[in-house]
Amino acid sequence: MPVSGARKALGSLLWAVGLTALLLFGAGLAQWVLLLGVVVMMAGVAVTACLIGGVWHRAGAATLASVGGFALMLFAGPAMYEVYMKTVGEPVPAVVTEVTDRHARKGASMFCTVEETGGGHEKHSVSEQQNCFGQAREGDRVEIRKDPLGLLEPRLPDGPDQQDSTRIAVYASAGLGLLTAATIFYGGQRRRAG
């Protein structure tokens, strides 16, 4: 029995919003617990591909939505982290005590050790994920941003060549989110009976 146009549109819209929200949730979760976030995101991409390609029989839309979902994972998590920390992160004065470049199998990995200059002189080791890209040098006084909930690692300030990086990541995330949602919606509207 064919699905009516209104029910098909509503169902397609709900799937598009729900699956895109799941991918965004996983990307944000990965900033806190990487493995759990990756599992949620991969599950979201798998459900998207199976639904559009397997149930709705729209292989092209399934491919585009999956690629868009993977790309969304790469941009949305860091964009959420940066916006969150710049918006609600508590500014704390600190000094960079050490900058190391650890060469791992996958390439160089920068790590910065910062010590808060007020209070208990708490030390933090931040990685490239928290904006340690070598723009800070030992002895530099910086203003880190600390998560008021204490879930995320502190973030180093942007370097002079990073002024537009947050805006670019947000725009890329928004575009990829819209592409993914629109492709899921299109796949649902053009679904074929099995």
VOBA-1610 file (N, C-alpha, C; in pm, whole numbers, padded with zeros to 5 digits, always signed):
BEGIN
Met+00085-00118+00000Met+00000+00000+00000Met+00089+00124+00000Pro+00074+00212-00100Pro+00159+00331-00109Pro+00129+00429+00005Val+00234+00500+00044Val+00222+00598+00151Val+00172+00728+00093Ser+00079+00798+00162Ser+00026+00925+00112Ser+00137+01030+00112Gly+00115+01135+00031Gly+00216+01241+00017Gly+00247+01312+00147Ala+00146+01342+00227Ala+00167+01413+00353Ala+00242+01325+00453Arg+00203+01199+00462Arg+00272+01107+00555Arg+00416+01083+00512Lys+00437+01073+00380Lys+00573+01053+00329Lys+00659+01175+00361Ala+00605+01295+00342Ala+00681+01417+00370Ala+00712+01429+00519Leu+00614+01402+00604Leu+00636+01409+00747Leu+00738+01305+00793Gly+00723+01183+00745Gly+00818+01077+00781Gly+00959+01110+00734Ser+00970+01160+00612Ser+01101+01197+00557Ser+01164+01309+00639Leu+01082+01407+00677Leu+01131+01519+00757Leu+01178+01472+00894Leu+01101+01384+00957Leu+01140+01334+01089Leu+01270+01254+01082Trp+01285+01171+00980Trp+01410+01096+00963Trp+01527+01191+00938Ala+01505+01291+00853Ala+01612+01386+00821Ala+01658+01462+00945Val+01564+01512+01022Val+01599+01587+01143Val+01659+01495+01248Gly+01598+01378+01268Gly+01645+01286+01371Gly+01784+01232+01345Leu+01810+01188+01222Leu+01943+01132+01192Leu+02051+01239+01192Thr+02019+01358+01141Thr+02118+01466+01144Thr+02147+01507+01288Ala+02044+01512+01371Ala+02063+01544+01513Ala+02149+01437+01582Leu+02128+01311+01546Leu+02209+01203+01603Leu+02356+01219+01566Leu+02383+01254+01441Leu+02521+01276+01397Leu+02584+01394+01472Leu+02508+01501+01489Leu+02559+01617+01562Leu+02583+01584+01710Phe+02492+01507+01768Phe+02509+01465+01907Phe+02637+01382+01922Gly+02658+01289+01831Gly+02779+01207+01835Gly+02905+01290+01820Ala+02901+01390+01730Ala+03017+01477+01710Ala+03049+01556+01837Gly+02946+01606+01904Gly+02967+01678+02029Gly+03016+01585+02139Leu+02958+01467+02146Leu+02996+01368+02247Leu+03142+01325+02231Ala+03189+01320+02107Ala+03327+01280+02080Ala+03428+01379+02138Gln+03387+01503+02161Gln+03477+01599+02222Gln+03499+01570+02369Trp+03406+01496+02429Trp+03416+01461+02571Trp+03471+01319+02587Val+03403+01220+02524Val+03445+01080+02527Val+03456+01035+02382Leu+03578+01036+02332Leu+03602+01013+02189Leu+03540+00883+02139Leu+03569+00772+02204Leu+03522+00643+02156Leu+03370+00635+02152Leu+03304+00682+02255Leu+03158+00679+02259Leu+03098+00767+02150Gly+03156+00884+02128Gly+03109+00973+02023Gly+03125+00912+01885Val+03238+00846+01863Val+03263+00781+01733Val+03162+00668+01711Val+03133+00590+01814Val+03035+00481+01801Val+02897+00538+01765Val+02856+00644+01831Val+02726+00706+01801Val+02723+00759+01659Met+02829+00827+01617Met+02833+00881+01481Met+02834+00771+01375Met+02912+00666+01397Met+02916+00557+01300Met+02781+00486+01293Ala+02715+00471+01407Ala+02581+00412+01407Ala+02484+00500+01329Gly+02496+00631+01345Gly+02410+00723+01271Gly+02432+00714+01121Val+02557+00705+01078Val+02587+00691+00935Val+02536+00557+00883Ala+02554+00452+00961Ala+02508+00318+00919Ala+02357+00314+00904Val+02284+00370+01000Val+02138+00373+00991Val+02095+00455+00871Thr+02162+00568+00849Thr+02130+00653+00734Thr+02149+00576+00603Ala+02263+00509+00588Ala+02290+00435+00465Ala+02193+00319+00446Cys+02165+00246+00553Cys+02073+00131+00542Cys+01930+00177+00512Leu+01888+00285+00576Leu+01751+00334+00553Leu+01734+00382+00409Ile+01822+00472+00368Ile+01806+00531+00235Ile+01838+00430+00124Gly+01948+00359+00138Gly+01989+00266+00033Gly+01916+00134+00037Gly+01893+00080+00157Gly+01833-00053+00168Gly+01682-00055+00173Val+01624+00034+00252Val+01479+00035+00268Val+01412+00119+00160Trp+01469+00238+00135Trp+01407+00329+00038Trp+01460+00308-00104His+01564+00229-00121His+01620+00195-00253His+01665+00318-00333Arg+01735+00407-00265Arg+01790+00527-00330Arg+01941+00528-00307Ala+02015+00454-00388Ala+02159+00435-00368Ala+02238+00566-00377Gly+02206+00650-00473Gly+02277+00777-00488Gly+02258+00867-00367Ala+02134+00876-00320Ala+02106+00958-00202Ala+02173+00898-00078Ala+02177+00766-00069Ala+02243+00701+00046Ala+02392+00732+00046Thr+02454+00729-00070Thr+02596+00759-00080Thr+02624+00904-00041Leu+02546+00997-00095Leu+02566+01139-00065Leu+02541+01169+00082Ala+02436+01111+00140Ala+02407+01133+00282Ala+02516+01074+00370Ser+02570+00959+00333Ser+02678+00898+00411Ser+02805+00980+00406Val+02842+01026+00288Val+02961+01110+00273Val+02941+01242+00349Gly+02822+01300+00335Gly+02793+01423+00410Gly+02797+01400+00560Gly+02746+01286+00605Gly+02749+01252+00747Gly+02890+01235+00800Phe+02976+01167+00722Phe+03116+01152+00762Phe+03186+01288+00771Ala+03165+01371+00670Ala+03228+01504+00670Ala+03173+01589+00786Leu+03045+01575+00814Leu+02985+01648+00926Leu+03053+01611+01057Met+03087+01483+01072Met+03155+01438+01194Met+03289+01510+01211Leu+03360+01532+01102Leu+03493+01593+01110Leu+03488+01740+01149Phe+03384+01811+01105Phe+03377+01954+01130Phe+03292+01992+01251Ala+03182+01923+01274Ala+03086+01966+01375Ala+03139+01956+01517Gly+03210+01849+01552Gly+03262+01834+01687Gly+03357+01946+01727Pro+03462+01970+01648Pro+03552+02081+01680Pro+03481+02216+01679Ala+03387+02235+01588Ala+03313+02362+01585Ala+03232+02381+01713Met+03164+02276+01758Met+03086+02285+01882Met+03177+02314+02000Tyr+03291+02245+02006Tyr+03386+02265+02116Tyr+03434+02409+02119Glu+03476+02461+02003Glu+03528+02597+01997Glu+03422+02700+02036Val+03302+02687+01981Val+03196+02782+02012Val+03159+02775+02160Tyr+03148+02654+02213Tyr+03114+02635+02355Tyr+03219+02701+02445Met+03345+02672+02419Met+03451+02724+02505Met+03465+02875+02491Lys+03448+02928+02371Lys+03458+03073+02352Lys+03338+03146+02411Thr+03224+03077+02418Thr+03102+03141+02467Thr+03089+03131+02618Val+03099+03011+02673Val+03076+02993+02818Val+03201+02953+02895Gly+03310+02930+02825Gly+03434+02894+02895Gly+03482+03007+02985Glu+03527+02971+03103Glu+03574+03071+03199Glu+03718+03110+03166Pro+03745+03240+03145Pro+03883+03281+03117Pro+03968+03272+03244Val+04085+03208+03230Val+04175+03188+03343Val+04317+03223+03295Pro+04386+03313+03367Pro+04523+03344+03328Pro+04615+03225+03356Ala+04707+03201+03264Ala+04799+03087+03277Ala+04930+03120+03207Val+05028+03036+03230Val+05157+03048+03163Val+05188+02914+03100Val+05244+02917+02979Val+05285+02795+02910Val+05418+02751+02969Thr+05421+02631+03025Thr+05544+02582+03088Thr+05622+02487+02999Glu+05553+02424+02902Glu+05623+02329+02816Glu+05545+02310+02687Val+05618+02301+02577Val+05559+02269+02446Val+05640+02154+02390Thr+05573+02042+02362Thr+05643+01926+02310Thr+05581+01883+02179Asp+05665+01828+02093Asp+05622+01775+01965Asp+05652+01627+01967Arg+05552+01547+02000Arg+05570+01402+02009Arg+05545+01340+01873His+05645+01280+01818His+05629+01216+01688His+05577+01074+01709Ala+05454+01054+01672Ala+05393+00922+01683Ala+05394+00857+01545Arg+05339+00738+01536Arg+05332+00668+01406Arg+05255+00748+01303Lys+05153+00818+01346Lys+05068+00892+01253Lys+05121+01031+01222Gly+05233+01072+01279Gly+05289+01204+01254Gly+05307+01282+01382Ala+05339+01409+01366Ala+05366+01494+01482Ala+05237+01520+01560Ser+05252+01527+01691Ser+05141+01562+01780Ser+05193+01664+01881Met+05135+01781+01878Met+05177+01888+01968Met+05102+01876+02101Phe+05174+01900+02210Phe+05116+01905+02343Phe+05174+02025+02416Cys+05088+02099+02484Cys+05129+02214+02562Cys+05091+02190+02708Thr+05182+02221+02797Thr+05152+02217+02940Thr+05136+02361+02985Val+05022+02390+03045Val+04995+02524+03095Val+04967+02516+03244Glu+05013+02618+03315Glu+04991+02625+03459Glu+04915+02753+03490Glu+04805+02739+03562Glu+04726+02856+03601Glu+04811+02943+03692Thr+04802+03074+03673Thr+04884+03165+03754Thr+04813+03209+03881Gly+04684+03186+03891Gly+04613+03223+04013Gly+04573+03100+04091Gly+04542+03120+04218Gly+04490+03011+04300Gly+04590+02900+04323Gly+04550+02777+04291Gly+04630+02659+04322Gly+04734+02622+04219His+04756+02706+04119His+04855+02678+04014His+04831+02542+03949Glu+04706+02514+03917Glu+04669+02386+03854Glu+04734+02375+03716Lys+04785+02255+03685Lys+04849+02231+03555Lys+04754+02154+03464His+04764+02184+03334His+04683+02116+03234His+04772+02080+03116Ser+04755+01960+03064Ser+04821+01919+02942Ser+04717+01920+02831Val+04737+02007+02733Val+04640+02020+02624Val+04704+01976+02493Ser+04623+01919+02408Ser+04671+01866+02280Ser+04627+01956+02166Glu+04649+01909+02045Glu+04604+01982+01928Glu+04452+01999+01929Gln+04381+01903+01986Gln+04235+01913+01994Gln+04193+02035+02076Gln+04278+02075+02171Gln+04249+02192+02253Gln+04327+02314+02207Asn+04367+02314+02080Asn+04427+02428+02013Asn+04575+02448+02041Cys+04650+02343+02070Cys+04795+02352+02085Cys+04857+02315+01950Phe+04887+02416+01870Phe+04945+02393+01738Phe+05083+02456+01724Gly+05147+02487+01837Gly+05279+02546+01831Gly+05277+02698+01827Gln+05158+02759+01837Gln+05151+02904+01837Gln+05196+02963+01971Ala+05196+02881+02077Ala+05240+02924+02209Ala+05382+02873+02233Arg+05459+02953+02301Arg+05597+02917+02335Arg+05610+02910+02486Glu+05710+02836+02532Glu+05736+02827+02676Glu+05757+02967+02733Gly+05690+02994+02845Gly+05700+03124+02911Gly+05592+03222+02869Asp+05517+03192+02762Asp+05409+03282+02718Asp+05298+03287+02822Arg+05249+03407+02848Arg+05132+03423+02933Arg+05010+03423+02842Val+04916+03334+02874Val+04796+03317+02792Val+04673+03320+02881Glu+04560+03332+02817Glu+04433+03322+02888Glu+04360+03199+02834Ile+04363+03090+02912Ile+04295+02969+02869Ile+04146+02981+02900Arg+04068+02899+02835Arg+03924+02890+02864Arg+03898+02755+02928Lys+03836+02757+03047Lys+03805+02634+03119Lys+03655+02606+03112Asp+03621+02479+03095Asp+03482+02436+03092Asp+03423+02453+03232Pro+03315+02530+03247Pro+03255+02548+03379Pro+03200+02417+03438Leu+03169+02320+03353Leu+03120+02191+03401Leu+03234+02095+03434Gly+03354+02126+03387Gly+03469+02042+03415Gly+03475+01916+03330Leu+03398+01908+03222Leu+03396+01788+03139Leu+03503+01791+03029Leu+03530+01909+02976Leu+03623+01922+02865Leu+03754+01983+02912Glu+03861+01950+02840Glu+03992+02007+02871Glu+03992+02156+02838Pro+04076+02234+02907Pro+04086+02377+02875Pro+04132+02399+02731Arg+04102+02515+02679Arg+04137+02549+02542Arg+04233+02668+02541Leu+04339+02655+02462Leu+04432+02765+02443Leu+04369+02869+02351Pro+04411+02995+02361Pro+04355+03097+02272Pro+04402+03075+02128Asp+04329+03135+02035Asp+04367+03128+01894Asp+04495+03205+01869Gly+04572+03155+01775Gly+04692+03225+01731Gly+04654+03332+01630Pro+04750+03414+01588Pro+04720+03522+01494Pro+04668+03473+01359Asp+04706+03353+01318Asp+04661+03301+01189Asp+04535+03215+01200Gln+04468+03217+01315Gln+04349+03135+01336Gln+04222+03219+01354Gln+04224+03344+01315Gln+04113+03435+01344Gln+03979+03387+01290Asp+03976+03328+01173Asp+03849+03288+01112Asp+03821+03139+01123Ser+03905+03064+01195Ser+03890+02919+01195Ser+03758+02873+01256Thr+03712+02938+01363Thr+03586+02898+01424Thr+03470+02925+01330Arg+03469+03043+01270Arg+03360+03078+01178Arg+03356+02982+01059Ile+03472+02948+01005Ile+03478+02854+00892Ile+03425+02718+00933Ala+03465+02670+01052Ala+03417+02539+01100Ala+03266+02539+01122Val+03212+02649+01175Val+03068+02659+01197Val+02993+02661+01063Tyr+03041+02740+00968Tyr+02976+02745+00836Tyr+02983+02611+00765Ala+03099+02546+00772Ala+03113+02414+00709Ala+03019+02314+00774Ser+03009+02318+00907Ser+02919+02226+00978Ser+02774+02251+00941Ala+02736+02378+00935Ala+02598+02411+00898Ala+02566+02365+00757Gly+02659+02389+00664Gly+02638+02345+00526Gly+02629+02194+00514Leu+02719+02124+00583Leu+02716+01978+00577Leu+02592+01921+00647Gly+02550+01985+00755Gly+02427+01942+00823Gly+02305+01958+00734Leu+02298+02072+00665Leu+02186+02095+00572Leu+02192+01998+00454Leu+02310+01974+00400Leu+02325+01879+00290Leu+02279+01740+00332Thr+02323+01696+00450Thr+02286+01563+00499Thr+02137+01552+00521Ala+02078+01652+00589Ala+01934+01649+00616Ala+01854+01656+00486Ala+01895+01743+00394Ala+01823+01756+00267Ala+01831+01627+00185Thr+01945+01561+00188Thr+01961+01437+00113Thr+01875+01326+00173Ile+01869+01319+00307Ile+01783+01220+00372Ile+01636+01249+00336Phe+01598+01375+00343Phe+01461+01412+00309Phe+01430+01377+00163Tyr+01522+01408+00073Tyr+01504+01375-00069Tyr+01489+01224-00087Gly+01576+01148-00022Gly+01568+01002-00033Gly+01435+00948+00015Gly+01383+01008+00123Gly+01252+00965+00174Gly+01138+01003+00081Gln+01148+01118+00018Gln+01043+01162-00074Gln+01043+01081-00203Arg+01158+01036-00246Arg+01170+00962-00372Arg+01183+00812-00351Arg+01145+00766-00232Arg+01162+00623-00201Arg+01085+00535-00297Arg+01140+00417-00317Arg+01077+00317-00404Arg+01029+00202-00319Ala+00924+00141-00361Ala+00873+00024-00290Ala+00967-00094-00313Gly+00990-00172-00207Gly+01081-00287-00216Gly+01014-00398-00285
//
